[in-house]
Amino acid sequence: MIITQTPLRIGLLGGGTDLPSYYLEHGGRVLNCAIDKYIYVIVKQRFDDEIYVNYSKKEIVSRVADIEHELVREAMLMTGVTGGVEITTLADIPSSGSGLGSSSAVTVGLLHALYAYTGRQVSAEELAEGACRIEIERCGKPIGKQDQYIAALGGIRDLRFGPGEDVSHEELGLSASERVALQQQMMLFYTGITRRADNILAEQNANVPATLPQLDLLRDLAGFAVKRLRSGDVDAIGPALRESWEAKRKLASGVSNSQVDGAVTRALEAGASGVKLTGAGGGGFLVVLCPMERQRAVRESLADMRELPIRLERFGSRVMLNVARDIWS
């Protein structure tokens, strides 16, 4: 039996510039951080040759090609696991439309578990690239690459994409006190709205030529925030987040709505320094940057939303249990 734990994430700044339609020519940059909410993948050997897949539904099939869950199917094809397994995915949060990168965390966690099941060790970069190939190339999702890399690598990272196909990543290396200072300002609230990010991202991809000024600003704000964090200026992140949200709202029509706009306004008026939706937008979770002395007022202003306490996570996808059996001899 193999169990992997893969973190979810909050993309603080630069989201949208990791889409190939932008970064291939202009170069993208994202400030992203893993959080202590996870996707768990369990892979267990079966006595028979059937394939059992457990998620929000249960599948029992005899061939990999017949699996409906496209991420499981493609991960099995990529890793060469053809049958005789039971695969279960579990999530700490609503895994559909959360804006916390759950789809990519599932893909990274699946690859990690299935490679471990075959006895193969792979690097975090290989997990990230494999997840990108599955989601973007094989499944045709109109998404970027930030989620796969932060899920595989963890930490607080400066992620750069292109120009061209190159991807680079660097852990910010904050001191313990700086990490705590950033963590203490971060609050997360569930809007209760779930949405399909694919529709928003498809429109955003189509709008790239018309939204280049906004995308350039989002990329540059990520670079600014990285520099300020490295200098210990945690207080600069909230205002940058606030400015980025105004730019992000212009990328596609579905990024925000009246309910979200109202919540953002209430939080800012209560003393938050920056508020935005995580992920592509449209729903999911609000991330709020707020000085500790104003957090009670912000909680009261968002009393209709459930708060999710979070901590920053240093580690990316990990194998938490590996009870190996000699299945490949």
Helices and strands as residue ranges (DSSP letters): E 2-13, H 20-26, E 28-45, E 51-54, E 58-61, G 64-66, H 70-79, E 85-91, H 102-117, H 124-132, I 133-138, H 146-153, E 156-161, E 167-171, H 176-185, E 186-190, H 197-206, G 208-211, H 212-230, G 234-236, H 237-248, H 258-269, E 274-277, E 285-289, G 292-294, H 295-301, E 306-307, E 318-322
